[in-house]
Amino acid sequence: MKTGLKASSITLALIGLAALGVQPVLVSMLIEVAHFSDSGAGYIASAEVFGIAATNAATTLAGHRWNWRKLCVAGLLLMIAGNLASIFSGADAGSLMLSRFASGLGSGLLISRGYAAAGLARNPGRMFGYILAVSTAQVAAASFLLPRWSATGGVNVVFQYFVVLAVIGCLFVRWMPAGGAAQPSVGRAGAASMAECAFALGSAATLFLGLGILWPYLMQIGISAGIGAESAAIGLSVSQLAAFAGALVAAFGVRWLPAASLLIAGLVVTIASTLLFQTATTGLGYGLMASGFNGASNTAMVLVMGAVAAADSDGRLIAAAVTAQTLGFALGPALAAAVVTDGSYLVAQVLSAVVVATSLVAALTVMLMRRARLTTSAAQAAAPSRIITP
């Protein structure tokens, strides 16, 4: 894979993911700096992720028919237009929702085509790892710097930041391929039943929905606990390092521990961290809870997607899981906005924990189904060897 193609796929995916990554910062600044209500900020964030989900789903279904380079140009232009419109929206929540939706449409195109281009590599898993690494670094830096810059520029500094990222992205479009060659079906788990596929996809979808409920308010939870905006920003930035470590645990930990055990541990720690945020009354405590949440959930996300891949035979199930990811992060903020009242996030935390627990139940079901399937396949494969020929 050429260096230019690697750089473009990583950079464009990073730019697309930036909106999701700094969502807690944006929500917090909409509340603290722009003085939107908690629910209003949540609906604005949800509108952006619905835009991401819309174009992500569209390109998943028909992206192979369109020129990838032109889709990326369209994505970057939508991001620039949406963020410029956000700057001029002021305190009008309706206009800001439309502007964020437009920007989200652009982000979705970049995420979809960035990951698709990375998938052309000889070792796509490594490319996805690179995307995760640089995206996590970007989110950590932005989570630390943007709240400080808002002291002089207000909430518009976030939109200006996205415009700068999109302009930088224009320099990398020329290395994007026009499309991808058709890939043969890997058939890694062609014998998976419809039920196993459904539970695997359901586990992924509910995990992303559960995380989407809490993620936009993650920084605001720390502020509401009284630790201050700066301490919350520092804790959130540090938690991005834990998120990167969590992904590495998922990638390399399977060499020493069963993937099922790591997945269960990741989901359990995610649930525990979600419910224990109320105990984080100091900057250190908040940092530990945020690190547990981000680190464990990243481990779980990678392994849940791996479970989907193990049940996939032609790539369509993975494509559906990616769409479920963006839909989960779109619906999550809307659900949270409906239950957040007067600066209290406890109901949203409990709701998030319950949905993630549902993912755990579905994951356990998939593990049992897959074990039974593999046992049956092994028995059938061994059967001919017992036949004695004359």
C-alpha positions, -999 to 999 in steps of 0.1 A, spaced: 0 0 0 15 33 -11 25 59 15 1 85 1 -29 62 3 -20 53 39 -17 89 49 -49 99 32 -70 71 46 -57 77 81 -60 115 79 -95 116 64 -109 90 88 -93 110 117 -111 142 105 -144 124 102 -140 109 137 -131 142 153 -167 152 158 -175 120 177 -142 123 197 -147 158 210 -184 155 215 -182 157 253 -162 189 251 -187 204 226 -217 195 248 -200 209 279 -191 241 261 -226 245 247 -239 243 283 -212 262 302 -202 288 276 -231 292 252 -257 286 280 -278 260 262 -298 237 284 -286 202 291 -312 186 269 -307 213 242 -270 205 240 -278 168 238 -302 173 209 -276 194 191 -250 167 195 -275 140 185 -283 159 152 -246 158 142 -243 121 148 -275 114 130 -259 131 100 -228 108 104 -251 78 106 -271 88 75 -241 91 51 -223 61 67 -254 39 61 -258 52 26 -222 45 16 -223 11 33 -251 1 10 -240 18 -22 -206 34 -17 -190 10 -41 -210 26 -69 -196 61 -64 -162 77 -68 -145 76 -34 -124 107 -41 -155 127 -50 -173 115 -19 -144 127 2 -144 161 -15 -182 163 -8 -176 153 28 -149 180 34 -171 207 18 -201 197 39 -179 199 70 -166 233 61 -201 246 52 -217 231 83 -192 245 107 -192 279 91 -230 279 95 -226 268 131 -205 299 138 -232 322 125 -261 303 142 -255 320 175 -280 310 202 -306 296 178 -308 259 187 -328 250 155 -302 265 132 -274 250 151 -290 215 149 -293 219 111 -257 231 109 -244 202 130 -264 178 109 -248 191 77 -214 188 92 -222 153 104 -231 143 68 -196 153 58 -180 135 87 -199 103 78 -186 103 43 -150 107 55 -153 79 81 -168 55 56 -143 61 28 -113 65 51 -120 30 66 -128 16 32 -95 28 19 -77 14 49 -93 -19 42 -74 -21 9 -42 -26 28 -25 -60 30 -30 -59 68 -61 -38 73 -61 -46 111 -28 -27 114 -42 2 94 -73 4 117 -48 4 146 -31 34 131 -64 52 127 -73 45 163 -39 57 175 -39 90 157 -76 96 164 -70 90 201 -41 114 202 -61 141 184 -90 137 208 -67 139 238 -51 171 226 -84 187 216 -101 178 249 -72 195 267 -69 226 245 -103 235 232 -118 243 267 -89 267 273 -92 284 239 -129 289 246 -120 315 273 -114 340 245 -132 325 215 -163 309 231 -179 278 217 -170 289 182 -135 277 186 -147 241 183 -163 249 149 -132 268 138 -111 238 148 -133 215 126 -129 239 97 -91 239 100 -92 201 100 -113 199 69 -91 224 50 -61 202 60 -80 172 47 -83 188 12 -45 183 8 -49 145 12 -78 138 -11 -56 134 -42 -42 101 -28 -76 85 -22 -85 58 -47 -115 62 -70 -129 29 -57 -119 -5 -43 -114 -37 -61 -140 -63 -53 -128 -85 -24 -136 -122 -23 -157 -134 6 -134 -147 33 -160 -172 46 -145 -172 80 -177 -184 96 -201 -194 68 -218 -219 91 -230 -193 116 -268 -195 121 -291 -165 116 -296 -165 154 -258 -162 160 -255 -134 135 -285 -116 150 -271 -118 186 -236 -108 175 -250 -77 157 -274 -70 186 -245 -71 211 -226 -46 190 -256 -23 185 -266 -22 222 -230 -16 233 -227 14 210 -261 27 221 -252 24 257 -219 42 252 -236 69 231 -260 77 260 -232 86 284 -204 98 261 -217 133 252 -221 141 289 -189 126 301 -171 159 308 -202 175 322 -206 148 347 -173 157 362 -182 194 363 -215 187 379 -196 168 406 -178 200 415 -143 192 402 -142 222 378 -140 224 340 -101 223 339 -99 192 361 -126 175 340 -108 184 308 -75 170 321 -93 138 333 -110 134 299 -76 139 281 -59 113 303 -88 89 297 -79 89 260 -46 73 269 -66 46 287 -88 43 256 -57 37 234 -44 11 259 -78 -6 259 -76 -11 222 -41 -25 225 -53 -49 252 -80 -61 228 -55 -65 199 -27 -82 218 -42 -96 249 -59 -124 230 -24 -140 227 -25 -148 264 -62 -147 274 -94 -159 257 -112 -132 238 -144 -141 256 -128 -135 290 -115 -101 279 -148 -91 264 -167 -100 296 -141 -81 317 -143 -51 294 -181 -49 296 -182 -55 333 -157 -27 340 -176 -4 316 -208 -10 335 -191 -5 369 -174 28 358 -207 41 345 -225 36 378 -196 48 400 -192 82 383 -213 96 412 -184 88 436 -159 108 416 -158 140 437 -122 148 430 -102 154 398 -82 121 405 -114 101 411 -130 115 379 -99 107 359 -99 71 372 -136 66 364 -133 82 329 -102 61 322 -120 29 333 -150 38 311 -130 47 280 -103 20 284 -127 -9 291 -153 2 265 -125 4 238 -115 -31 246 -151 -42 245 -158 -24 212 -129 -41 194 -138 -75 207 -176 -71 200 -167 -62 164 -145 -93 163 -174 -114 174 -194 -99 145 -166 -107 121 -164 -143 133 -201 -147 124 -197 -129 91 -194 -147 58 -196 -120 31 -187 -87 48 -223 -74 50 -226 -81 88 -195 -60 96 -209 -32 74 -241 -34 94 -222 -32 126 -204 -1 115 -237 15 107 -250 3 141 -221 21 157 -230 55 143 -267 50 149 -259 41 185 -239 73 190 -267 92 173 -296 78 193 -277 78 226 -275 115 231 -312 119 222 -321 93 248 -298 110 274 -313 144 266 -347 131 274 -338 119 309 -312 145 320 -329 170 343 -315 200 363 -279 189 359 -285 154 372 -270 126 351 -278 96 373 -308 84 353 -287 86 321 -259 67 338 -283 39 349 -298 38 315 -264 35 299 -254 7 323 -286 -13 316 -281 -11 278 -245 -21 281 -256 -50 303 -280 -61 275 -249 -62 252 -232 -84 277 -262 -109 278 -262 -109 240 -224 -115 239 -227 -144 263 -253 -159 241 -231 -156 210 -202 -172 229 -224 -203 237 -237 -205 202 -203 -202 186 -188 -228 210 -216 -252 201 -211 -245 164 -173 -250 165 -177 -282 185 -202 -296 159 -179 -286 130 -149 -303 147 -169 -335 152 -180 -335 116 -145 -329 104 -132 -358 125 -159 -382 115 -143 -394 82 -111 -404 99 -130 -430 119 -142 -448 88 -121 -480 81 -117 -485 44 -111 -521 31 
